[in-house]
Amino acid sequence: MNLSVPRRTVAAAAIALAGLLASAAPAASAAPAPALAAPDIPLANVKAHLTQLQSIASANGGNRAHGRAGYKASLDYVKSKLDAAGFTTSIQQFTSSGATGYNLIADWPGGDANQILMAGSHLDSVGAGAGINDNGSGSAAVLETALAVSRAQFKPDKHLRFGWWGAEELGLVGSKYYVNNLPATERSKISGYLNFDMIGSPNPGYFVYDDDPTIEKTFKDYFAGLSIPTEIETEGDGRSDHAPFKNAGVPVGGLFSGADYTKTAAQAQKWGGTAGQAFDRCYHSSCDNTSNIHDTALDRNSDAIAHAIWTLSTGTTTPPGDVYETTADVPIPDNGAAVTSTVTVSGRTGNAPATLKAGVDIKHTWRGDLVVDLVAPDGTVYNLKPFSSSDSADNVQATYTVNASSEVANGAWKLRVQDKAAQDTGYIDSFKLTF
C-alpha cells in the first residue's frame, strides 16, 4: 500500500488490451443471492503463492519493486497460473521513473459483457523488502479466487475481470494508467471494482471500505455471519488502487487489515492481538516476508473476496432511468472563474434518487486542473472530481453516482467546472442526469 502517494509524471506507451469487452452498468446495485455459494478458498493455496513471491524476491535482490526483475518475475508467475486456468490475459505496459512497468489483466470468458465486475490488487513491493503482506497478500488472494472461478467453471451473470497493478508504491501509477487509458464507454461498463491491499497483517484489524453501499454491505454481512465486527477503513482511504476507479465514477469497495497505525485497546478487545502495537510492524520494511502473515486474517479475508465475487456478479443491474441532457458547449477559461452547464428537470414528483447518475463529458488538455461539481437546484454542492496536479491525462469522461435523495428532483441542476491551473484549455461538451 502506498500511504504517501508521491506525485510523479507518467510517460506511457500503451500495449493493446486483449479481451476488453463491451458494456456495463453505471453503478453497483443490490444483487439477489447467488445460485451457488462461494467456495472456501484454501489457505494453503494462498500461502503457496506467497511462498513463490518470497522466492522470487529472494532471487532478485530481496524485493519485487517497480522496474526490478522481481516485479516482472512476479507478474509472469501470476500470468502463467491464469493462462493455465483458461483466462484471457493481457499485459499493459507503461513507463514511470525511467523504468518500464506492467499491469496484468485477466478476463474470465462469459458473463454479460455490458456488466463487468472487477477485482484487483497491486503486485509491486517497495524496494526495502519482499512485500509479502504489502501486497503479496492481496495479490495471492485475488489470484486464488480467480483460480477458484476456473475450478468451479463459474458462470456468473456479469463478466469477471481481475487486475494486478504495477508501481502502486510510486503513487498508484499502474492503476491510474489503466483507468485513464480506458475509453469512457469501457469505464462506464465496470459495475464495481473491488480492491485488496494488505489483508494478512500480523496484528490484524478487519476494515471495510465504505465507498459504495452495496459493496460495503456485502462484506459486512459476510463478516457478521462469522460474528466478526468490522470497522470502516480510514488509514489508507483513497491511497490505494481503488482511488483512480472511484475518481472515474466507478463504484468501489474492498478490505484492509491495517498498516502502520496502532491498534487500540478497544480494537484488541474485539479482534485479539496486541494493543499499542502497529497492525503491521514490518510495513514497508525488510521483515515483510512470509513470517509477517496472520493466517486466520488471510484465510477470512480470502474467503470474503470469493463471497463478494460470487454475490456481486449474480443478477442484473437496474436498467437506466429517465435521461435529461444538454449538449451545449461551454468554454472553460484557463485558470479562471467557474462555469456551469445546466440541465432542467421537470415533471417529476418527490426527490431525486439515491443513485442519481451524472454523466460528464469534458474535453480538456490536462484534466487534473479541473474541479468538477454537481450543484442541486437548492445550491447543495456534490464534488465529482477534485483538483489533482499529477493527473495529466486528457478529458473527463465519466459517470458519477450521487446520493441526491435529500434533493427535490425538479429544478435547474448545474455541472460546475473550474480550471485551477494555467496553460491548458477545454470546454464542457455535454452533461446529463439519469434518474
Long-range contacts (C-beta under 8 A, 24 or more apart in sequence): 1-122, 1-134, 1-135, 1-168, 1-197, 1-198, 1-236, 1-239, 1-240, 1-256, 1-259, 2-122, 2-168, 2-169, 2-170, 2-171, 2-172, 2-239, 2-240, 3-235, 3-236, 3-239, 3-259, 3-260, 5-171, 5-172, 5-239, 6-170, 6-171, 7-171, 7-389, 7-390, 8-96, 8-97, 8-170, 8-171, 8-173, 8-390, 9-390, 9-392, 10-94, 10-95, 10-96, 10-173, 10-176, 10-177, 10-392, 11-95, 11-96, 12-93, 12-94, 12-95, 12-177, 12-181, 13-93, 13-94, 13-95, 14-92, 14-93, 14-94, 14-181, 15-90, 15-91, 15-92, 15-93, 16-90, 17-90, 17-92, 17-105, 18-88, 18-89, 18-90, 19-88, 19-89, 19-90, 19-105, 19-107, 20-182, 20-186, 21-107, 21-113, 21-116, 21-159, 21-161, 21-189, 22-113, 22-114, 22-185, 22-186, 22-189, 23-112, 23-113, 23-114, 23-115, 23-116, 23-185, 23-189, 24-112, 24-113, 24-114, 24-115, 24-116, 24-158, 24-159, 24-188, 24-189, 24-190, 24-191, 24-317, 25-114, 25-115, 25-189, 25-191, 25-316, 25-317, 25-318, 26-188, 26-191, 26-249, 26-320, 26-357, 26-399, 26-401, 26-434, 27-191, 27-212, 27-251, 27-317, 27-355, 27-357, 27-401, 28-191, 28-192, 28-212, 28-214, 28-215, 28-251, 28-253, 28-312, 28-317, 29-191, 29-214, 29-315, 29-317, 29-318, 29-355, 30-214, 31-214, 31-311, 31-312, 31-313, 31-314, 31-315, 32-314, 32-315, 33-311, 33-314, 34-310, 34-311, 34-313, 34-314, 35-314, 36-152, 36-154, 36-310, 37-310, 38-303, 38-306, 38-307, 38-309, 38-310, 38-311, 39-148, 39-151, 39-152, 39-306, 40-303, 40-306, 41-141, 41-144, 41-145, 41-148, 41-299, 41-302, 41-303, 41-305, 41-306, 42-144, 43-295, 43-298, 43-299, 43-302, 45-144, 45-147, 46-140, 46-141, 46-144, 46-298, 46-299, 46-302, 47-140, 47-290, 47-293, 47-295, 47-298, 49-136, 49-139, 49-140, 49-143, 49-144, 50-132, 50-136, 50-137, 50-140, 50-290, 50-293, 51-290, 52-77, 53-77, 53-130, 53-131, 53-132, 53-136, 53-139, 53-140, 54-130, 54-132, 54-136, 54-289, 54-290, 57-125, 57-129, 57-130, 57-131, 58-130, 62-129, 62-130, 62-286, 63-125, 63-126, 63-127, 63-128, 63-129, 63-130, 63-131, 64-123, 64-124, 64-125, 64-130, 64-131, 64-136, 65-124, 65-125, 65-126, 65-127, 65-131, 65-169, 66-96, 66-97, 66-99, 66-101, 66-124, 66-166, 66-167, 66-169, 66-170, 66-173, 67-96, 67-97, 67-98, 67-99, 67-100, 67-101, 68-127, 70-125, 71-101, 71-102, 71-123, 71-124, 71-125, 71-166, 72-102, 74-123, 74-124, 74-139, 75-102, 75-104, 75-123, 75-164, 75-166, 78-104, 78-123, 78-139, 78-143, 78-164, 79-104, 79-106, 81-143, 81-147, 82-106, 82-143, 82-146, 82-147, 82-162, 85-146, 85-147, 85-150, 85-151, 86-150, 87-146, 87-150, 87-162, 92-174, 92-177, 92-178, 92-181, 94-166, 94-167, 94-173, 94-174, 94-177, 96-167, 96-170, 96-173, 97-167, 97-170, 101-166, 101-167, 101-173, 101-174, 101-177, 102-166, 102-174, 103-163, 103-164, 103-165, 103-166, 103-174, 103-175, 103-177, 103-178, 104-163, 104-164, 105-161, 105-162, 105-163, 105-178, 106-146, 106-161, 106-162, 106-163, 107-159, 107-160, 107-161, 107-162, 108-146, 108-149, 108-150, 108-154, 108-159, 108-160, 108-161, 108-162, 110-155, 110-156, 110-159, 111-155, 111-156, 111-157, 111-158, 111-159, 111-160, 111-313, 112-157, 112-158, 112-159, 112-316, 113-159, 113-189, 114-189, 115-157, 115-158, 115-159, 115-189, 115-191, 115-316, 115-317, 116-158, 116-159, 116-160, 116-161, 116-189, 116-190, 116-191, 117-156, 117-158, 117-159, 117-160, 117-161, 117-190, 117-191, 117-192, 117-194, 117-309, 117-312, 117-313, 118-160, 118-161, 118-162, 118-163, 118-190, 118-192, 118-193, 118-194, 118-245, 119-145, 119-160, 119-161, 119-162, 119-163, 119-193, 119-194, 119-195, 119-196, 119-305, 119-308, 119-309, 120-162, 120-163, 120-164, 120-165, 120-175, 120-193, 120-194, 120-195, 120-196, 120-241, 121-163, 121-164, 121-165, 121-195, 121-196, 121-197, 121-241, 122-164, 122-165, 122-166, 122-168, 122-169, 122-174, 122-175, 122-197, 122-240, 122-241, 123-164, 123-165, 123-166, 124-165, 124-166, 124-167, 124-168, 124-169, 124-174, 125-169, 125-288, 126-169, 126-284, 128-284, 128-285, 128-286, 128-288, 129-282, 129-284, 129-285, 129-286, 129-287, 129-288, 129-289, 130-288, 130-289, 130-290, 131-288, 132-288, 132-289, 132-290, 132-292, 132-293, 133-198, 133-200, 133-201, 133-202, 133-280, 133-282, 133-283, 133-288, 133-292, 133-293, 134-197, 134-198, 134-259, 134-280, 134-283, 134-284, 134-288, 135-168, 135-196, 135-197, 135-198, 137-196, 137-198, 137-199, 137-200, 137-257, 137-293, 137-298, 137-301, 138-195, 138-196, 138-197, 138-198, 138-199, 139-164, 141-196, 141-199, 141-298, 141-301, 141-302, 141-305, 142-196, 142-305, 144-302, 145-302, 145-305, 145-306, 145-309, 148-306, 149-309, 154-310, 156-309, 156-310, 156-313, 156-314, 157-313, 157-314, 157-315, 157-316, 158-191, 158-312, 158-313, 158-314, 160-309, 160-313, 161-190, 165-241, 168-197, 168-240, 168-241, 171-390, 172-239, 172-240, 172-241, 172-243, 172-244, 174-241, 175-241, 175-243, 175-244, 175-245, 176-244, 176-391, 178-244, 179-244, 179-245, 179-247, 179-248, 179-250, 180-244, 180-391, 180-393, 181-393, 183-397, 184-361, 184-395, 184-397, 184-398, 187-248, 187-249, 187-250, 187-397, 187-398, 188-249, 188-398, 188-399, 190-245, 190-250, 191-251, 191-312, 191-317, 192-250, 192-251, 192-252, 192-253, 192-312, 193-242, 193-245, 193-250, 193-251, 193-252, 193-253, 194-252, 194-253, 194-254, 194-305, 194-308, 194-309, 194-312, 195-240, 195-241, 195-242, 195-245, 195-252, 195-253, 195-254, 196-254, 196-255, 196-301, 196-305, 197-236, 197-240, 197-241, 197-254, 197-256, 198-236, 198-256, 198-257, 198-258, 198-259, 198-280, 199-255, 199-256, 199-257, 199-297, 199-298, 199-301, 199-302, 200-257, 200-293, 200-294, 200-295, 200-297, 200-298, 200-301, 201-257, 201-258, 201-259, 201-279, 201-280, 201-294, 201-297, 202-279, 202-280, 202-281, 202-282, 202-292, 202-293, 202-294, 203-258, 203-263, 203-273, 203-274, 203-277, 203-278, 203-279, 203-280, 203-281, 203-294, 204-257, 204-258, 204-271, 204-273, 204-279, 204-294, 204-296, 204-297, 205-231, 205-256, 205-257, 205-258, 205-263, 205-267, 205-271, 205-279, 206-230, 206-231, 206-255, 206-257, 206-271, 206-297, 206-300, 206-301, 207-231, 207-232, 207-233, 207-234, 207-235, 207-255, 207-256, 207-257, 207-258, 208-232, 208-233, 208-253, 208-254, 208-255, 208-256, 209-233, 209-237, 209-242, 209-252, 209-253, 209-254, 209-255, 209-256, 211-242, 211-246, 211-251, 211-252, 211-253, 212-251, 212-252, 212-253, 214-251, 214-312, 215-251, 215-252, 215-253, 215-254, 215-308, 215-312, 216-253, 218-253, 218-307, 218-308, 218-311, 218-312, 219-253, 219-255, 219-304, 219-308, 222-303, 222-304, 222-307, 222-308, 223-300, 223-304, 226-300, 228-271, 228-300, 229-270, 229-271, 231-267, 235-259, 235-261, 247-385, 247-386, 247-388, 248-398, 249-360, 249-384, 249-398, 249-399, 249-400, 249-401, 251-401, 253-308, 255-301, 255-304, 255-305, 257-294, 257-297, 257-301, 259-283, 260-284, 318-355, 320-357, 320-434, 321-353, 321-434, 321-435, 322-348, 322-434, 322-435, 323-432, 323-433, 323-434, 323-435, 324-413, 324-432, 324-433, 324-434, 324-435, 325-359, 325-430, 325-431, 325-432, 325-433, 326-430, 326-431, 326-432, 327-429, 327-430, 329-427, 329-428, 329-429, 330-417, 330-427, 330-428, 331-427, 332-362, 332-364, 332-370, 332-417, 332-418, 332-419, 332-425, 332-426, 332-427, 332-428, 333-419, 334-419, 334-422, 334-423, 334-424, 334-425, 335-369, 335-419, 335-420, 335-421, 335-422, 335-423, 336-418, 336-419, 337-418, 338-371, 338-416, 338-417, 338-418, 339-416, 339-417, 339-418, 339-428, 340-375, 340-414, 340-415, 340-416, 340-417, 341-414, 341-415, 341-417, 341-428, 341-431, 342-412, 342-413, 342-414, 342-415, 343-412, 343-413, 343-414, 343-415, 343-431, 343-432, 343-433, 344-411, 344-412, 344-413, 345-409, 345-410, 345-411, 345-412, 345-413, 345-433, 345-435, 346-410, 347-410, 348-409, 348-410, 348-435, 349-409, 350-408, 350-409, 351-404, 351-405, 351-406, 351-407, 351-408, 351-409, 352-376, 352-404, 352-405, 352-407, 352-408, 352-409, 352-435, 353-404, 353-405, 353-435, 354-403, 354-404, 354-405, 355-401, 355-402, 355-403, 356-401, 356-402, 356-403, 356-404, 356-433, 356-434, 356-435, 357-399, 357-400, 357-401, 357-402, 357-433, 357-434, 358-382, 358-384, 358-399, 358-400, 358-401, 358-402, 358-415, 358-431, 358-432, 358-433, 359-398, 359-399, 359-430, 359-431, 359-432, 359-433, 359-434, 360-384, 360-385, 360-396, 360-397, 360-398, 360-399, 360-400, 360-415, 360-431, 361-395, 361-396, 361-397, 361-428, 361-429, 361-430, 361-431, 362-395, 362-396, 362-397, 362-417, 362-426, 362-427, 362-428, 362-429, 363-394, 363-395, 363-426, 363-427, 363-429, 364-394, 364-395, 364-396, 364-419, 364-424, 364-425, 364-426, 364-427, 365-394, 365-424, 365-425, 365-426, 366-391, 366-392, 366-394, 366-421, 366-423, 366-424, 367-391, 367-393, 367-394, 367-395, 367-396, 368-392, 368-393, 368-421, 369-419, 369-420, 369-421, 369-424, 370-396, 370-417, 370-418, 370-419, 370-420, 370-426, 371-417, 371-418, 371-420, 372-396, 372-415, 372-416, 372-417, 373-415, 373-416, 373-417, 374-400, 374-402, 374-413, 374-414, 374-415, 374-416, 375-413, 375-414, 375-415, 375-416, 376-404, 376-407, 376-411, 376-413, 377-407, 377-408, 377-410, 377-411, 377-412, 377-413, 378-407, 378-408, 378-411, 380-406, 380-407, 381-416, 387-420, 387-421, 389-421, 395-426, 399-434, 409-435
